[in-house]
């Protein structure tokens, strides 16, 4: 039972971190994210491109799926069907460190053509943050923050060694935050769960 106990201990720490993160995430930043997304709702010519590398990319895919269910013209970077990004489109870039080269380069390219760039990151002063139009700062221990030099991460974690390796805390916190954003969008746009169910994939293995 020791292994199960360790798994549940890690689960408690992760959930505790997310619970405390709610108190330090800036409501104004989240509001700006929601406003930005809402601005393209109902316009089939406007696209939302969500991107992230590794596990952050998986979080992005989950969010893009819900955007699609709500009726947004949403895509994920790396898929073969992604259309060209143009002025007026939105790019949501997820990177805890804000330094992932692929994501920064893609965000720079989007910015050059006039797209609005949203950065979800732990480090607003990072290369990604420096080019973003909208920043949502999400606390978390990232792969490049082994020294725990980020104030948010220190504030929530203390100085003990976390049970969640690498970028887990950032990724899990971002996932829950974006699920919360989905709920807010549903309410503000009047999108029902039944409407979302109708847009859900009906051909699945």
N, C-alpha and C positions, 0 to 999 in steps of 0.2 A: 504493500500500500504506500510505500515511501514515494514512489514515482508519481502516483496519483496525487499525493499530498503536495508534492512540489509543483505539479501542474496547476492545482487549485490555488496554491499560494501565489504563483505568478499571475493567475487570473485575477485574484483579489488586488494585487498591486497595480495591474494594468487598469482595472476598473476604478480603483481609487485615484489613479493619476488623471484619468479622463474626468472624473467627478470634480477634482480640484481645478482642472484646466478650464472648466466652465467659468470659474471666477476670475480668470486672468485674460481670457480672449476678449478682445475689444468689440463691444456690441456695435459701435459705429462702423468698424471695418466689415463686420458681417452684414450690416444693413446695406453698405455700399456694394458688396458682392451680390446681394439679392436684387438691389436696384439695377445693377448692370445686367444681370441675367434676364430680369423682367423686361428690360428695354427692347429685347428682340422677340418677345413672345408674340405669336400670331403673324409674324412676317416670314414667309417661306424663303425669302431671299437672304435672310440673315442667318448665319451659322454660328454654332458654338463648337470649338475644338478643345477637347480636354486632353492633357498630356502629362505624363510622368514616367519615370524609368523604374524598372524593377517592381517592388511591392507598391510603391507610390503610383505606378502605372495601373496596377490592379484596382487600387482605390479609385483612380480616375475613371476606369472602365465601369465600375459599379455606379458612379455618379452619372456618367454619360447615359447609361441605360435608363436611369430614372428620369433624366431630362427628356429622353426620347419618349418614355411612357407618358410624360406630361404634355407632349406635343411640340417640343423644341426640335429644331433641326440640328441634332447633336452628332458629333463624330469623335473618334479617338485617334490620336496620332499613331501612325504605324500600320493602320488598317489599309488595305489596298483600295478601298472605295472612298477615301478621304478626298473631297474636292479641293480646289484652290481656295485659299483664304484671301479675302479682300477687305477693303476699307469698310468699316461698320460691323465686321464680324467680331466675335469675342474668342479669345484664347485663354483658357484656364490652365495654368502651369502649376503642378504640384511637385515641390522639391524641398525636403527638410533643410538641407544645407544651402539651397539656392545657388549651388555651384555645379550641378550636374551638367556636363558640357553639352550633351545632346539637347537637353531641355532649354538651356540658356540660348544656344544657337537657334533653335526653332522659335523661341520667343522673340529673339532679335529680328528674325526674318519676318515674323508676323507683324511686328511693330513697324517695320519699314514699309509695308504695304497699307498701313493705316488701321490695322486691327487693334482692338483694345485688349491689353494684356492684364490678366489677373494673376498675381503670384500668391500661392498658399505656401508659406515657408516659416521656418523658425527664425530666419535671419533676414530682416528687412534691408540691412545694409549689404547684402550679398549681390553678386552680379545680376541675378534674376530680379531681386528687389529693386535694383537701381534702374531697370528699364520698365518696370511695371507701372501701369496706370492705377491699379487697385492692389492693395496688399492686405492679406489676412494673415496675421501672425499666429501660428499655432505652436504651442510649447511642445517640446519633445527632445529626447536624446537622439541625436542623429549620428550617422556613421562617422562623421568628421568631428564630432563633439565629445571625444573621449575624455577630454580634460574637464568636461562639465563647465565650460566657461560661459554658457548662456544663462542669463539671470532667471528666465522662466523655469528652465529645467532644474536649476539649483533650488529655486524657491519651492518647487513641488516635490522634488525627489529627496532633498537633503543631500548628505554626502555618502550615503550607503551605496553599494553596488546594486544597480537595478537588476531585477530578474528578467527583464525583457531586453534581449540583445539588439545591438545595432539600432536601426531606425524604427523598431516596433512601436514605441510610444507615440512618435509623430504620426506614423501611418494609421494606427488604430484610432488616435484622437481625431485625425482628419476625416477618417471614415465616418465616425459618429457625428462630427460637426456637419458634414455634407448631407448625412441622412436627416439631420435637423433642418438644414436649409431646404431640403426637398419638402418636408412637412410645411414649412413656412410658405414656400411657393404654391403648394397645393391650396392652402387657405387663401392667400392673397389673390390668386388667379382664378379661384373657384373651380379647380380641377378635382373631380371626384375619383375615388379609388376605382369605381366601376369604369370610368373613362380610361384610366391607366390600364386596367385589366384588358380592355378592348384593344389597346395598342401593344400589349405584351405579345411576345413571340408565340405563334400557335403551331409552329412546326419545330418540334424539339425531339432530340433522340433520348 
